[in-house]
Amino acid sequence: MSTETETQENQINLLLVKMEALEKELERTEQQQEPPNGNPEEQVRKLRAHNLRVKYLNTQRRRILRQLQGKMLHYATLEERLHRLGELVLIAELHSGVKKINQRLDKMVEDSRCSICLLPWTENGIHRLVSLRCGHLFGSSCIHIAIRRNHRCPICRRRARHFHVRRIYSPSLLSH
């Protein structure tokens, strides 16, 4: 939890404690009202003092309520912002994951092409998928031409002969 959120919660709790204290004081004030006795002027003075005290306490209560409303509104928007921030982080992580997957897919598409002529392999025919004993993949016609010229793998430069060429049977590699 952020310190700003903790501060807001502490301020709200403090206002609630103040409100509770005011409510108790208001209740005590109402219970302390003495039954009418004595001269009428004294009763009026006591009644006015009592009314002023109740009015003061109600004013304080309304002030605290307004502060509470403001704090709660700010707290709600703060919580909402933190929630949205969490969502943004999650979206950024998902976006990063999708980006990595796309890069891997692009690499797979690149890998599904002959590294000599850069054309896609075929399941059959002269450009079908083959490998050398070193494991590198090529189109059949391209690697036979390269072996005839250099007698080496075009990628790792390892010695290669025509009988080292092996046909690859993998429909998953060929269907992109």
Phi, psi and chi 1 to 4 in degrees:
 res  aa     phi    psi   chi1   chi2   chi3   chi4
   1 MET       -  140.5 -173.0 -176.9  -53.7      -
   2 SER   -77.6  158.6   76.1      -      -      -
   3 THR   -67.2  -31.4   55.4      -      -      -
   4 GLU   -64.8  -40.4 -170.0  175.8   -8.2      -
   5 THR   -65.9  -43.2  -55.8      -      -      -
   6 GLU   -61.8  -41.7  -70.5  174.9    6.2      -
   7 THR   -60.9  -45.8  -56.5      -      -      -
   8 GLN   -59.9  -44.8  -73.3  -65.0  -41.4      -
   9 GLU   -63.1  -41.7  -75.2 -179.6    0.6      -
  10 ASN   -62.8  -43.1  -69.8  -21.0      -      -
  11 GLN   -63.8  -40.3  -70.1  174.1  -10.1      -
  12 ILE   -65.3  -44.0  -71.1  170.0      -      -
  13 ASN   -62.6  -40.0  -73.4  -27.7      -      -
  14 LEU   -62.0  -43.8 -179.5   64.6      -      -
  15 LEU   -64.2  -37.3  -73.9  171.6      -      -
  16 LEU   -65.7  -38.9  -72.4  171.6      -      -
  17 VAL   -64.0  -44.7  167.3      -      -      -
  18 LYS   -59.5  -42.1  -75.8 -178.1 -179.3  178.5
  19 MET   -63.1  -43.2  178.4   65.9  104.8      -
  20 GLU   -63.0  -41.8 -168.6  174.6  -43.3      -
  21 ALA   -63.3  -42.4      -      -      -      -
  22 LEU   -62.9  -42.2  -88.4  174.9      -      -
  23 GLU   -60.4  -42.9  -69.4  -69.0  -26.0      -
  24 LYS   -65.2  -42.2  -73.7  179.1 -177.6  175.7
  25 GLU   -64.3  -39.9 -168.7  174.9  -21.8      -
  26 LEU   -63.9  -41.6 -176.5   59.6      -      -
  27 GLU   -63.3  -44.2 -166.6  175.2  -59.3      -
  28 ARG   -61.6  -42.5  -92.9 -165.1  -42.6  -89.1
  29 THR   -61.9  -42.3  -57.2      -      -      -
  30 GLU   -67.0  -34.7  -72.6  173.4  -10.3      -
  31 GLN   -75.9  -24.3  -70.9  173.5   -5.0      -
  32 GLN   -79.4   -6.6  -73.3  175.5   -8.1      -
  33 GLN   -62.6  120.9 -170.8  173.9    6.3      -
  34 GLU   -81.0  149.0  -61.0  170.5   10.2      -
  35 PRO   -65.1  150.2   17.3  -22.6      -      -
  36 PRO   -62.1  124.8   12.1  -15.3      -      -
  37 ASN  -155.9  162.1   63.0    0.1      -      -
  38 GLY    86.1 -165.1      -      -      -      -
  39 ASN   -79.1  154.3   74.5   27.8      -      -
  40 PRO   -61.3  -34.2  -14.4   19.3      -      -
  41 GLU   -65.0  -42.6  -70.5  171.6   -0.6      -
  42 GLU   -63.6  -39.4 -177.7   64.5   26.2      -
  43 GLN   -63.4  -42.5  -72.8  178.1    0.7      -
  44 VAL   -64.2  -43.6  168.1      -      -      -
  45 ARG   -61.4  -44.9 -171.4 -171.2   63.5   71.6
  46 LYS   -65.0  -40.4  -75.5 -177.7 -179.4  178.6
  47 LEU   -64.9  -41.5 -169.2   56.5      -      -
  48 ARG   -64.3  -42.8  -78.2 -173.9  179.8  155.0
  49 ALA   -62.5  -42.3      -      -      -      -
  50 HIS   -63.0  -46.7  175.2   73.9      -      -
  51 ASN   -61.8  -39.8  -75.6  -17.7      -      -
  52 LEU   -63.6  -41.5  -78.6  173.9      -      -
  53 ARG   -63.4  -44.4 -177.9   73.1 -177.5  148.7
  54 VAL   -63.9  -42.1  168.8      -      -      -
  55 LYS   -62.2  -44.1 -161.9  177.9 -148.5 -180.0
  56 TYR   -60.5  -47.3  169.2   77.6      -      -
  57 LEU   -63.4  -39.8  -68.6  173.3      -      -
  58 ASN   -66.6  -37.1  -82.5  -32.4      -      -
  59 THR   -63.6  -45.1  -57.6      -      -      -
  60 GLN   -61.6  -41.0  -69.0  -60.1  -44.4      -
  61 ARG   -62.5  -44.9 -171.4  170.9   56.2  101.8
  62 ARG   -63.7  -38.4  -77.8 -168.5  -61.5  -87.1
  63 ARG   -62.6  -44.9 -178.7 -175.6   59.3   77.5
  64 ILE   -66.3  -39.0  -70.7  174.4      -      -
  65 LEU   -61.3  -43.0  -81.0  173.3      -      -
  66 ARG   -62.9  -42.4  -79.3 -167.8  -57.0  -86.3
  67 GLN   -62.1  -43.0  -74.5  178.2  -26.3      -
  68 LEU   -61.0  -43.1  -95.1  173.3      -      -
  69 GLN   -61.3  -44.3  -73.7  171.8  -22.3      -
  70 GLY   -63.4  -44.3      -      -      -      -
  71 LYS   -64.6  -41.7  -65.2  -70.9 -179.0 -165.5
  72 MET   -65.9  -39.6  -70.5  -58.5  -69.8      -
  73 LEU   -63.4  -45.1 -177.9   63.3      -      -
  74 HIS   -64.5  -41.2 -178.3   72.5      -      -
  75 TYR   -62.4  -42.7 -179.3   76.0      -      -
  76 ALA   -63.5  -43.8      -      -      -      -
  77 THR   -68.5  -33.7   56.7      -      -      -
  78 LEU   -65.5  -45.7  179.1   62.7      -      -
  79 GLU   -61.6  -40.9  -75.6  -66.3  -48.7      -
  80 GLU   -63.1  -42.1 -171.1  176.7  -67.9      -
  81 ARG   -64.1  -42.6  -77.2 -175.0  -67.8 -175.1
  82 LEU   -63.9  -39.2  -71.0  172.9      -      -
  83 HIS   -63.6  -45.7 -178.5   69.7      -      -
  84 ARG   -63.4  -37.7  -94.3 -168.9  -99.0  139.1
  85 LEU   -62.6  -42.4 -178.2   63.3      -      -
  86 GLY   -61.0  -40.7      -      -      -      -
  87 GLU   -64.7  -40.1  -72.9  175.9  -11.9      -
  88 LEU   -64.3  -39.3  -71.0  174.5      -      -
  89 VAL   -63.0  -44.7  168.1      -      -      -
  90 LEU   -61.7  -43.4 -180.0   62.6      -      -
  91 ILE   -63.0  -41.7  -71.6  170.4      -      -
  92 ALA   -62.7  -41.5      -      -      -      -
  93 GLU   -64.7  -42.2  -71.7  172.0   -3.8      -
  94 LEU   -63.5  -42.4  -71.9  171.9      -      -
  95 HIS   -61.1  -42.4 -178.8   67.5      -      -
  96 SER   -62.6  -42.3  173.0      -      -      -
  97 GLY   -63.0  -42.9      -      -      -      -
  98 VAL   -64.6  -39.1  167.0      -      -      -
  99 LYS   -61.4  -43.7 -154.2  172.3 -176.5  179.5
 100 LYS   -64.1  -41.5  -72.9  177.6 -175.5  173.0
 101 ILE   -62.4  -44.1  -70.8  170.8      -      -
 102 ASN   -61.4  -39.3  -76.3  -21.2      -      -
 103 GLN   -64.5  -40.7  -72.0  170.7  -15.2      -
 104 ARG   -65.9  -39.5  -71.9  177.7   66.8 -167.3
 105 LEU   -64.9  -41.6  -73.6  172.2      -      -
 106 ASP   -60.6  -41.1  -71.8  -15.0      -      -
 107 LYS   -63.8  -40.0  179.2   78.5  171.9  130.5
 108 MET   -64.2  -39.3  -73.9  173.2   65.0      -
 109 VAL   -65.2  -41.7  168.2      -      -      -
 110 GLU   -61.7  -39.5  -72.6  172.5   12.3      -
 111 ASP   -70.5  -14.2  -70.4  -13.2      -      -
 112 SER   -90.8   15.9   68.4      -      -      -
 113 ARG  -119.8  152.6  -63.4  178.2  178.3  -89.0
 114 CYS   -65.9  128.3  172.9      -      -      -
 115 SER   -75.2   -6.5   56.3      -      -      -
 116 ILE   -91.7  -54.6  -63.4  172.9      -      -
 117 CYS  -102.6   -9.4   70.0      -      -      -
 118 LEU    65.8   17.6  -58.6  178.7      -      -
 119 LEU   -94.7  153.5  -67.8  174.4      -      -
 120 PRO   -66.6  150.9   -6.4   12.8      -      -
 121 TRP   -75.1  161.8  -58.6  -54.7      -      -
 122 THR  -118.1  160.7   58.9      -      -      -
 123 GLU   -72.5  -35.4  -76.0 -174.1   55.7      -
 124 ASN  -133.8  174.3  -62.7  -51.7      -      -
 125 GLY    93.2 -169.1      -      -      -      -
 126 ILE   -76.4  -14.4   61.4  169.1      -      -
 127 HIS  -113.4   30.6 -155.0 -102.6      -      -
 128 ARG   -69.2  160.9   66.0 -179.4  172.9  -91.6
 129 LEU   -73.3  128.5  179.2   61.0      -      -
 130 VAL  -138.3  164.9  -63.8      -      -      -
 131 SER  -135.2  159.9   88.4      -      -      -
 132 LEU   -96.5  171.6  -68.8  175.7      -      -
 133 ARG   -65.4  -19.8   65.1 -179.3  175.0  173.0
 134 CYS   -75.2  -13.4   59.3      -      -      -
 135 GLY   100.3   -8.4      -      -      -      -
 136 HIS   -73.5  145.1  -67.7  112.5      -      -
 137 LEU  -105.6  143.5  -57.1  172.7      -      -
 138 PHE  -150.2  168.1  -54.5   96.7      -      -
 139 GLY   -77.2  142.4      -      -      -      -
 140 SER   -55.6  -51.2  178.4      -      -      -
 141 SER   -63.8  -38.0   58.0      -      -      -
 142 CYS   -65.6  -45.5  -67.2      -      -      -
 143 ILE   -70.4  -33.7 -165.8   57.6      -      -
 144 HIS   -64.8  -39.5  -78.6  -67.7      -      -
 145 ILE   -64.7  -43.5  -67.0  169.3      -      -
 146 ALA   -64.6  -38.5      -      -      -      -
 147 ILE   -67.9  -40.2  -70.4  172.8      -      -
 148 ARG   -60.3  -37.4 -126.1  179.8  -80.6  128.7
 149 ARG   -79.9  -45.6  -72.3 -174.8 -176.6  153.4
 150 ASN  -120.1  -15.1  -60.0  -42.2      -      -
 151 HIS    57.3   32.7  -54.9  -69.5      -      -
 152 ARG  -145.1  157.7  -61.5 -159.4  175.9  -84.7
 153 CYS   -70.3  130.1  169.7      -      -      -
 154 PRO   -65.4  -17.2  -14.3   22.6      -      -
 155 ILE   -95.3  -55.2  -65.0  175.3      -      -
 156 CYS  -101.4   -6.1   67.3      -      -      -
 157 ARG    68.5   16.7  -51.2  -58.8  -64.6  156.7
 158 ARG   -73.6  147.2 -147.3  172.0  146.8 -172.3
 159 ARG   -57.2  139.0  -87.7 -168.8   77.1   53.2
 160 ALA  -141.8  145.4      -      -      -      -
 161 ARG  -128.1  163.6  -58.7 -157.2  145.7 -152.1
 162 HIS   -59.7  -34.3  -68.4  -78.4      -      -
 163 PHE   -75.5   -6.6   63.2   86.6      -      -
 164 HIS   -81.9  -12.4  -66.2  149.5      -      -
 165 VAL   -75.6  125.9  176.0      -      -      -
 166 ARG  -122.2  133.9  -56.7  -77.1 -174.3 -102.8
 167 ARG   -73.9  139.1 -176.4  164.0 -177.2 -162.6
 168 ILE  -104.0  128.9  -56.4  -67.5      -      -
 169 TYR  -109.7   91.8  -63.2   94.3      -      -
 170 SER  -149.1   98.3  176.5      -      -      -
 171 PRO   -61.2  -29.2   -8.4   12.9      -      -
 172 SER   -67.6  -33.0   64.0      -      -      -
 173 LEU   -73.6  -25.7  -78.6  172.9      -      -
 174 LEU   -94.6  -15.3  -59.3  171.9      -      -
 175 SER  -105.5   87.4   58.0      -      -      -
 176 HIS  -117.7      -  -74.1  -73.1      -      -
